[in-house]
Amino acid sequence: MGIAKVSLSTIHRYLTKELLKYFCFVLMAVVGIYLAVDFFEKVDDFLDAEVPLSKLVVFFALRIPFIVAQVTPVGVLLAVLIVFGLMVRNNEIVALKSGGVRISSLFKPVLVTGLTFSVLVFFFSEVLVPMTMVRANKIWQSDVRKGSAVASRKKNIWIKGNHAIFHITYFNPSDKTIFGVTLNYFDGRFRLVGRVDAEKGIYTGDRWRLFNVVEQDLLTEDGSYKVSCLEEISVKLEFVPEDLLTVVKKPEEMSYSELAAYIQKVEEEGYDATSYRVDLMAKISFPFVCVIMSLVGTSLAFWRKKKEGFAGSIVYGIGMAFLYWTLHSFCLSLGYGAMLPPIIAAWLTNVLFVCFGVVTLLKAN
């Protein structure tokens, strides 16, 4: 019994070492591909804006923690598939089975590795990603896009237009509506010549429909205004929802506690925070993907037949990762649209993949 225990612990150390080795290789490759694609998508914008090379390098360096947090689950999945795939091809699994080792016992170091990476991803998402993404987005918005809109760290958005200053109390990214709208118009002497206050605004094609409107227009030099109350007006403004999406503080720029406090404040003021509640639940469910991918990777590696080839396992793994992201994004979209409760929208894909991994692993065992 003592020899068996020592032998099994040696196997576990070997698996952990191999998993970490191949994870590092996969992570560097995937992050490199991600950065290359991101670079070629954005380099023209940097060149057109004549941004110094140093800022371009800083921008992409600041995005690395976010990229690492996003691709770590894929790295875990592929590392598991590579390690066990090589063991299957080299008949090491057959040898272990002959020695009385069950496949389920080999999952212990994989599970520990997955849990470790889940903790690391949560740490990245809570500490590093919010700090770096705020700075990266600031470079993109201020130096590349040269936008005039400036968002506060919470809700209020101020936008400087042509002889106008606009203020939006709250922007809901899920349905692209604005609330607490104030439009201030000035003449050449920076004198307020008109003001529009609206309770809510909805973007329709190329114009904004404003509801429960109070209009004030300057009539005479003595400063008197004409006040009009309207149920609805349609106006063309100097910003569209896509512009607001670039300036509002994004969920990845906030920690879990900061996002939770933001949601509480938004709801206390009577606004809908459904989309942010979905993102809050996703901050917990997403790091858990590393554990799920380790389970799915193990089950796939042992489920496929040796004759189907090692490369086939990798293709299956990439396909499984793509399926996860597609289904997860779809469920989050249903949550944003209030078709699913936030907690179900964030965790449904995880539950489905855990069930798939457990069933497949039991059959392989």
C-alpha positions as CSV (number, residue, x, y, z in Angstrom):
1,M,0.0,0.0,0.0
2,G,2.8,2.4,0.9
3,I,4.5,1.8,-2.5
4,A,1.2,2.4,-4.3
5,K,0.7,5.7,-2.5
6,V,4.2,6.9,-3.3
7,S,3.8,5.8,-6.9
8,L,0.5,7.6,-7.2
9,S,1.9,10.8,-5.7
10,T,4.8,10.6,-8.1
11,I,2.4,10.4,-11.0
12,H,0.5,13.4,-9.7
13,R,3.7,15.5,-9.4
14,Y,4.6,14.4,-13.0
15,L,1.2,15.4,-14.3
16,T,1.2,18.8,-12.5
17,K,4.7,19.5,-13.9
18,E,3.7,18.6,-17.5
19,L,0.4,20.5,-17.2
20,L,2.2,23.7,-16.1
21,K,4.9,23.3,-18.8
22,Y,2.4,22.9,-21.7
23,F,0.1,25.5,-20.2
24,C,2.9,28.1,-20.4
25,F,3.6,27.1,-24.1
26,V,0.0,27.4,-25.0
27,L,-0.6,30.6,-23.1
28,M,2.3,32.3,-24.8
29,A,1.2,31.2,-28.2
30,V,-2.5,32.2,-27.7
31,V,-1.6,35.6,-26.1
32,G,0.8,36.2,-29.0
33,I,-1.9,35.4,-31.6
34,Y,-4.4,37.5,-29.7
35,L,-2.0,40.5,-29.6
36,A,-1.1,40.1,-33.2
37,V,-4.7,40.2,-34.3
38,D,-5.5,43.1,-32.0
39,F,-2.4,45.0,-33.3
40,F,-3.3,44.7,-36.9
41,E,-6.9,45.7,-36.1
42,K,-5.8,48.9,-34.3
43,V,-2.5,49.9,-35.8
44,D,-4.1,52.0,-38.6
45,D,-6.0,54.0,-36.0
46,F,-2.8,54.7,-34.0
47,L,-1.0,55.8,-37.2
48,D,-3.8,58.0,-38.3
49,A,-3.9,59.7,-34.9
50,E,-0.1,60.0,-35.0
51,V,0.3,58.4,-31.6
52,P,3.9,58.0,-30.5
53,L,5.3,54.4,-30.7
54,S,5.9,54.4,-26.9
55,K,2.2,54.9,-26.2
56,L,1.3,52.2,-28.7
57,V,3.6,49.8,-26.9
58,V,2.2,50.8,-23.5
59,F,-1.4,50.4,-24.8
60,F,-0.8,46.8,-25.8
61,A,1.3,46.0,-22.7
62,L,-1.6,47.2,-20.6
63,R,-4.0,44.9,-22.4
64,I,-2.0,41.8,-21.6
65,P,-3.5,41.1,-18.1
66,F,-7.0,41.3,-19.7
67,I,-6.0,38.9,-22.5
68,V,-4.3,36.5,-20.1
69,A,-7.5,36.4,-18.0
70,Q,-9.6,35.8,-21.1
71,V,-7.5,33.0,-22.6
72,T,-6.3,31.2,-19.5
73,P,-9.3,28.7,-19.6
74,V,-8.4,27.8,-23.2
75,G,-4.8,27.3,-22.2
76,V,-5.9,25.0,-19.4
77,L,-8.1,23.0,-21.8
78,L,-5.4,22.6,-24.4
79,A,-2.7,21.8,-21.9
80,V,-4.8,19.0,-20.4
81,L,-5.5,17.6,-23.9
82,I,-1.9,17.7,-24.9
83,V,-0.6,16.0,-21.7
84,F,-3.2,13.2,-21.7
85,G,-3.1,12.9,-25.5
86,L,0.6,12.3,-25.4
87,M,0.1,9.7,-22.6
88,V,-2.6,7.9,-24.6
89,R,-0.4,7.9,-27.7
90,N,2.6,6.6,-25.8
91,N,0.5,3.8,-24.1
92,E,1.3,5.3,-20.7
93,I,-2.4,5.3,-19.8
94,V,-2.6,1.5,-20.7
95,A,0.4,0.9,-18.5
96,L,-1.2,2.8,-15.6
97,K,-4.4,0.9,-16.0
98,S,-2.5,-2.3,-15.9
99,G,-1.0,-1.3,-12.6
100,G,-4.4,-0.8,-11.1
101,V,-4.6,3.0,-11.5
102,R,-8.1,4.3,-12.3
103,I,-8.5,7.2,-14.7
104,S,-10.6,9.1,-12.1
105,S,-7.5,9.1,-9.8
106,L,-5.5,11.0,-12.5
107,F,-8.0,13.8,-12.4
108,K,-6.9,15.0,-8.9
109,P,-3.8,17.0,-10.1
110,V,-5.8,18.3,-13.0
111,L,-8.5,19.5,-10.6
112,V,-6.0,21.2,-8.3
113,T,-4.4,22.9,-11.3
114,G,-7.7,24.1,-12.6
115,L,-8.7,25.5,-9.1
116,T,-5.3,27.2,-8.9
117,F,-5.8,28.9,-12.2
118,S,-9.4,29.9,-11.3
119,V,-8.0,31.7,-8.3
120,L,-5.4,33.4,-10.4
121,V,-7.9,34.5,-13.0
122,F,-10.2,35.9,-10.3
123,F,-7.1,37.8,-8.9
124,F,-6.3,39.2,-12.3
125,S,-9.9,40.2,-12.9
126,E,-10.2,41.8,-9.5
127,V,-6.8,43.6,-9.1
128,L,-4.8,43.9,-12.3
129,V,-7.4,44.1,-15.1
130,P,-9.4,47.0,-13.7
131,M,-6.2,49.1,-13.2
132,T,-4.7,48.3,-16.6
133,M,-7.9,48.5,-18.6
134,V,-8.7,52.0,-17.3
135,R,-5.4,53.2,-18.5
136,A,-5.6,51.4,-21.8
137,N,-9.1,52.7,-22.6
138,K,-8.0,56.2,-21.7
139,I,-5.2,56.0,-24.2
140,W,-7.6,54.6,-26.8
141,Q,-10.3,57.2,-26.2
142,S,-8.1,60.3,-25.6
143,D,-5.1,59.8,-27.8
144,V,-6.4,57.6,-30.6
145,R,-10.1,58.5,-31.0
146,K,-9.5,62.0,-29.6
147,G,-13.0,61.9,-28.2
148,S,-14.5,65.0,-26.5
149,A,-16.7,62.9,-24.2
150,V,-15.5,62.4,-20.7
151,A,-17.1,59.8,-18.3
152,S,-17.0,60.0,-14.6
153,R,-15.9,57.0,-12.6
154,K,-19.5,56.1,-12.0
155,K,-22.6,57.1,-14.0
156,N,-22.6,60.8,-15.2
157,I,-21.4,61.4,-18.7
158,W,-20.4,64.9,-20.0
159,I,-20.1,65.5,-23.7
160,K,-18.7,68.6,-25.3
161,G,-20.2,69.3,-28.7
162,N,-20.2,72.2,-31.2
163,H,-21.4,75.2,-29.0
164,A,-23.1,72.7,-26.8
165,I,-22.5,70.7,-23.6
166,F,-24.6,67.5,-23.0
167,H,-25.0,65.7,-19.7
168,I,-26.4,62.2,-19.3
169,T,-27.1,60.8,-15.8
170,Y,-27.2,57.2,-16.8
171,F,-26.7,55.1,-19.9
172,N,-28.1,51.6,-20.1
173,P,-25.9,49.7,-22.6
174,S,-28.2,46.7,-22.9
175,D,-31.0,48.6,-24.7
176,K,-29.0,51.7,-25.5
177,T,-31.3,54.2,-23.6
178,I,-30.2,57.3,-21.8
179,F,-31.8,58.8,-18.7
180,G,-31.7,62.2,-17.0
181,V,-30.7,64.1,-20.2
182,T,-29.7,67.7,-20.2
183,L,-28.7,69.5,-23.4
184,N,-27.2,73.0,-23.1
185,Y,-26.7,75.2,-26.2
186,F,-24.5,78.3,-26.3
187,D,-23.8,81.2,-28.7
188,G,-20.5,82.5,-29.8
189,R,-20.1,84.4,-26.5
190,F,-20.7,81.3,-24.5
191,R,-24.1,82.5,-23.4
192,L,-26.7,79.9,-22.7
193,V,-29.3,80.3,-25.4
194,G,-31.2,77.0,-25.0
195,R,-31.7,74.1,-22.7
196,V,-33.5,70.8,-23.1
197,D,-34.2,68.5,-20.1
198,A,-35.6,65.0,-20.7
199,E,-36.4,62.1,-18.5
200,K,-35.4,59.4,-21.1
201,G,-34.0,59.1,-24.6
202,I,-34.1,56.2,-27.1
203,Y,-32.0,56.1,-30.2
204,T,-33.9,55.3,-33.4
205,G,-31.8,55.1,-36.5
206,D,-30.1,58.5,-36.8
207,R,-32.1,60.5,-34.2
208,W,-32.9,60.5,-30.5
209,R,-36.5,60.4,-29.2
210,L,-36.7,62.3,-26.0
211,F,-39.6,61.8,-23.6
212,N,-41.1,64.1,-20.9
213,V,-39.2,67.1,-22.2
214,V,-38.8,70.7,-20.9
215,E,-37.5,73.2,-23.4
216,Q,-36.1,76.6,-22.6
217,D,-35.2,79.0,-25.4
218,L,-33.7,82.5,-24.9
219,L,-36.0,85.1,-26.4
220,T,-34.6,88.6,-25.6
221,E,-31.3,90.3,-24.6
222,D,-32.6,90.8,-21.0
223,G,-32.4,87.0,-20.4
224,S,-36.0,85.9,-20.5
225,Y,-36.7,82.4,-21.7
226,K,-39.6,80.7,-23.3
227,V,-40.5,77.4,-21.5
228,S,-42.3,74.5,-23.3
229,C,-43.3,71.2,-21.9
230,L,-43.6,68.4,-24.4
231,E,-44.3,64.7,-24.1
232,E,-41.9,63.7,-26.9
233,I,-39.5,65.3,-29.4
234,S,-37.1,63.9,-31.9
235,V,-33.6,65.5,-32.2
236,K,-30.3,64.7,-34.0
237,L,-27.4,65.0,-31.6
238,E,-23.7,64.8,-32.0
239,F,-23.3,61.4,-30.3
240,V,-24.7,57.9,-30.9
241,P,-24.9,54.9,-28.5
242,E,-21.6,53.6,-29.8
243,D,-19.9,56.8,-28.6
244,L,-21.3,56.4,-25.1
245,L,-20.1,52.8,-25.0
246,T,-16.5,54.0,-25.4
247,V,-16.7,56.4,-22.4
248,V,-18.8,54.7,-19.8
249,K,-16.9,52.7,-17.3
250,K,-17.0,49.1,-18.3
251,P,-17.5,46.1,-16.0
252,E,-14.0,44.8,-16.6
253,E,-12.7,48.2,-15.3
254,M,-14.4,47.6,-11.9
255,S,-13.7,45.1,-9.2
256,Y,-16.5,42.9,-7.9
257,S,-17.1,45.1,-4.8
258,E,-17.0,48.3,-6.9
259,L,-19.4,46.9,-9.4
260,A,-21.8,45.7,-6.6
261,A,-21.7,49.2,-5.1
262,Y,-22.4,50.8,-8.5
263,I,-25.4,48.5,-9.0
264,Q,-26.8,49.4,-5.6
265,K,-26.5,53.1,-6.3
266,V,-28.0,52.8,-9.8
267,E,-31.0,50.9,-8.5
268,E,-31.5,53.2,-5.5
269,E,-31.9,56.0,-8.0
270,G,-34.6,54.1,-9.9
271,Y,-32.6,52.9,-13.0
272,D,-32.5,49.4,-14.4
273,A,-29.1,47.7,-13.7
274,T,-30.0,44.3,-15.1
275,S,-27.0,44.2,-17.5
276,Y,-24.6,45.1,-14.7
277,R,-26.1,42.4,-12.5
278,V,-25.4,39.8,-15.2
279,D,-21.8,41.1,-15.4
280,L,-21.5,40.9,-11.6
281,M,-22.6,37.2,-11.6
282,A,-20.2,36.6,-14.6
283,K,-17.3,37.9,-12.5
284,I,-17.7,34.8,-10.3
285,S,-18.7,32.3,-12.9
286,F,-16.0,33.1,-15.4
287,P,-12.9,32.2,-13.3
288,F,-14.6,28.8,-12.6
289,V,-14.2,28.0,-16.3
290,C,-10.7,26.9,-15.6
291,V,-12.0,24.0,-13.5
292,I,-14.6,23.2,-16.1
293,M,-12.1,23.2,-18.9
294,S,-9.8,20.9,-17.0
295,L,-12.7,18.4,-16.5
296,V,-13.8,18.7,-20.1
297,G,-10.2,18.3,-21.4
298,T,-9.6,15.2,-19.3
299,S,-12.9,13.6,-20.4
300,L,-12.2,14.4,-24.1
301,A,-8.6,13.0,-23.9
302,F,-9.8,9.6,-22.6
303,W,-13.1,9.5,-24.5
304,R,-11.5,9.6,-28.0
305,K,-9.9,6.5,-29.4
306,K,-6.2,6.3,-29.9
307,K,-6.5,5.7,-33.6
308,E,-8.4,9.0,-34.1
309,G,-5.1,10.8,-33.6
310,F,-3.6,13.3,-31.2
311,A,-4.3,16.2,-33.5
312,G,-8.0,15.3,-33.5
313,S,-8.1,15.8,-29.7
314,I,-6.8,19.3,-30.1
315,V,-9.3,20.1,-32.8
316,Y,-12.1,18.7,-30.5
317,G,-10.7,20.9,-27.7
318,I,-10.7,24.1,-29.8
319,G,-14.2,23.3,-31.0
320,M,-15.3,22.7,-27.4
321,A,-13.8,26.0,-26.3
322,F,-15.5,27.8,-29.2
323,L,-18.8,26.1,-28.3
324,Y,-18.5,27.3,-24.7
325,W,-17.8,30.9,-25.6
326,T,-20.7,30.9,-28.1
327,L,-23.2,29.4,-25.6
328,H,-21.9,31.6,-22.7
329,S,-22.2,34.8,-24.8
330,F,-25.7,33.7,-25.9
331,C,-26.8,33.1,-22.3
332,L,-25.3,36.5,-21.2
333,S,-27.2,38.2,-24.0
334,L,-30.5,36.6,-22.7
335,G,-29.6,37.9,-19.3
336,Y,-29.0,41.4,-20.6
337,G,-32.4,41.3,-22.3
338,A,-34.0,40.2,-19.0
339,M,-35.1,36.9,-20.6
340,L,-33.0,34.9,-18.0
341,P,-32.3,35.8,-14.4
342,P,-28.7,37.2,-14.0
343,I,-27.5,34.2,-11.9
344,I,-28.9,31.7,-14.5
345,A,-27.5,33.6,-17.4
346,A,-24.0,33.6,-15.9
347,W,-23.9,30.0,-14.7
348,L,-26.1,28.0,-17.1
349,T,-23.2,27.3,-19.5
350,N,-21.0,26.2,-16.7
351,V,-23.6,23.8,-15.3
352,L,-24.1,22.2,-18.8
353,F,-20.4,21.7,-19.4
354,V,-19.9,20.2,-15.9
355,C,-22.6,17.7,-16.6
356,F,-21.1,16.9,-20.0
357,G,-17.6,16.5,-18.5
358,V,-18.7,14.3,-15.6
359,V,-20.8,12.0,-17.8
360,T,-18.0,11.6,-20.4
361,L,-15.3,11.0,-17.8
362,L,-17.4,8.3,-16.1
363,K,-17.9,6.6,-19.4
364,A,-14.2,6.8,-20.2
365,N,-13.3,5.4,-16.7
